[in-house]
Amino acid sequence: VKKVIFFMIDSFMPDVLEKCLKEGKVPALAFFMKKGMYWNECTTVFPTMTASVDCSLITGEYPDKHKIPALIWYSPEEKRIINYINGGLPLLPMGITNCAKNVLCALNDEHLSKEVKTIFETLEDQGRTSGSINLIAHRSYHKYKLKLPFLLRLATRFTPFNDVTGPEIFTMGSLVRSKLNPPLPWSWDESLFRYYGLNDAFAVRFLTHLIRYQILPDFTMVYLPENDHQVHLHPERACEILAKVDTHLQKFLNQFSSWDEAVEQYLFILTGDHGQTTIGKSENHNIDLEGLLTGMQIATYGDKTIGKNDLVIANNERMTYIYPMKPHADDEVIARCKKEPRIDLIAWKESDWVHVCSGKLPGMCRFRRGGEIRDIYGADWAVEGDLQLLDLSLESEGQTVRFGEFPDVFSRLYGALYSQDIPFVVLTAAPGYEFKSAYAPTHLGGGSHGSIHIKDSTIPLIISGGNDHLPAFKEPRLVDLKGYILQVLCN
Ligand SMILES: [Zn+2]
């Protein structure tokens, strides 16, 4: 059995990849594509934010099962807004200690549902080894102590952190690391100025070390974050930015006697977590939620009175969760959003029905699990009302549903709405727009994501070096990759 190496490139987009290919800017990616299969329309998870997507990747489930609603969400148990770190702004009122604890410990060992198994856990159950390099979702059976650098300990006022769990081979930069034999020598890519190793160069250097000393596990996840950071700022330079990621992949391939040898020895999967949508330059491309909901009391980060207000806003760039704290506060939110044409979808649940309306189009529709209509992934649904709201078309005498602007919209909206069992409203922004609220980062003239729209939801998928194991995906989804990897490694 060939070992599997998985490169997760943050904000990797098919149109950017194809433009780079034409211009000859990404020789390593072009090589992987030539030696394997390529899909330009793989559908990712909603909300299209790294935290919820990565948890789906490692569990093979949508958020209704794995219970990580998004990057930012409200926990009624803890009575606070949870943030797995999005930019620097929320760090001020929330405190760096909370953010660091959320992302390093709580995401994996408190919030991620114990009802689901991660790919690292399943592989170990099957007697296989696995590794995770810098992916924020890494729960498994091995416990590790955090080794926070002095400045970070100072910033977090020396509060003790719990142990974190991960697979046998595990690293989050230099913050936590499994014992390696031989150990990885220190380099500048682990310094404070390079985010303690949470960068592309470190991730690829770590992987190269595993291969050089023949300690590579059966399955290794490698997370490359820098594409996302750069494209947020300069979507017009997306090609150059992806070309830079490619230089790291070239460096990786160059350690083999030939590039061909790499794909002869290993099976490679390369994909992204979500796309990005370019946001207009003028101020009105930020949908100001406090303005839209003026007169209502809104809780923000670090608010001591949270829960006593009318609403809590959890802003995830091009999607938002709005939690009513008082009866009927959600009705008022829906009524106001319906009059806002920059809002694409407005969705909420009533018992087992998901209700949808829009700020752009009139009408209503609702759907639930179990019914006469089957989607292209084999799930059954009942649907009523105005189908154009979700851009649905019915085929085969109304028995099959096809998705349009909102890929896999039934399962994905359902996944977000049932990620928590409290009432809330889901909002998504129309293309070109994003939500603005206190402390949330905004990107006028830049790139942003989070919504269920096809532009944020479509990622490229490359599977290379696996001629004996090519998958039969027609319409691949990120949630289907766990099953494929297990089939390759455990059959
Ligand atoms: Zn991003």
Residues whose N, C-alpha, C, O or C-beta is under 5 A from the ligand:
A	BS01	ZN	D228
